[in-house]
Amino acid sequence: MSIKETEEGITENHEVEERGDELSMKSFLWHGGSVYDAWFSCASNQVAQVLLTLPYSFSQMGMASGVILQIFYGFMGSWTAYLISVLYVEYRSRKENQNVNFNNHVIQWFEVLDGLLGPYWKAIGLTFNCTFLLFGSVIQLIACASNIYYINDKLDKRTWTYIFGACCATTVFIPSFHNYRIWSFLGLGMTTYTAWYLTIAALVHGQVEGVTHSGPTKLVLYFTGATNILYTFGGHAVTVEIMHAMWKPRKFKYIYLMATLYVFTLTIPSAISVYWAFGDQLLTHSNAFSLLPNSPWRDAAVILMLIHQFITFGYACTPLYFVWEKVIGMHETNSILLRAVTRLPVVIPIWFLAIIFPFFGPINSAVGALLVTFTVYIIPSLAHILTYRSASSRQNAAEKPPTAIGGWRGAFLVNVGVVVWVFVVGFGLGGWASMTNFMKQVDTFGLFAKCYQCHPPSPLPPQPHH
């Protein structure tokens, strides 16, 4: 059976299901697979806590470089997300021609690489993808603790990490990306509010006295900032799982680009405004919330980001749950409760790593340079080149490259360009810079830092003399 027939069957079944269940709120909120669901999932997942660190990146690299690199990496990320979608369709078409059934089985990126390129590629894809998603989940936990501290500093950030680790563990009960329909919709609303709060609050606040915008001053800071932006637009490690949750996966190919264009409206104005207002102060304040004055608007933004980080934790962790289920043979079990219990061991190392490395901001750049570079830029580009290296594979391709970029020849040149650029600038220079910066944080604050970048306690008022 072809992927087209499968999609038609799924659509028919879904339409029958919906006609019989039109008034079911559960179906409306819980079971999504449309193009719009995929768009909300991509846009919501692409920008979360990183929104709060982009002004910090601008202070490291300057306004002009910050804007240019956001646009550059945004389009590069959209291209490699398109490649992943093409390879998924190719893999699924080949497997369905062999009468392979994917009922109760979620296709993942490492399986696509295995089916198209063999076991070595499967091992590489699995290693990079799982490590990236593991640290992606760690970053969400760190961000939760970093944000809540600005509302309630009675507890230190480490204690908040314990609390939010327990809260985020509840994502084990969400079976798959089908069931993120309402969450992805709400999540995008939350990041939209936060981005425009940052923009307006910074403009209303105005520039601080004696503000300076000296960036870029050091190469190490420049490439650390650039790598955080590469990380921002490298959120498509869950592309295959989001596609698999669609009723018509072929329609995914331009969704990520559409999501990125919307995300630009959130990331660019907010980063420009906050950097304009606070300038070089951001170099020691990686979380933009830390410089904005207390207000109900800021508290609302913090709370909404906390909820969104819970959602993004689920997005990053769900593919890890799937991998773990497949390892222990529980993936095709229908019992939600049984699957939830078997998923819990995945959360424990995430919790532990968030307590060891609480460096909100610098950890994004380190993950970007060492993991995102390969996971979502280099590996998809190389995989596309190798999958279609023969004339027959190009002729029989399930999805041919758009003529706008010059067909197969153009796709090959773009892929080579992505591999070279990301390896040299992202992994090479970015890796050097972000690890230098990361080790500086370790030297300054130590591992297991109890309260990273916390303000010192207020001095006691002087006692009156009697």
Disulfide bonds with the S-S distance in Angstrom:
Cys451-Cys454 1.97
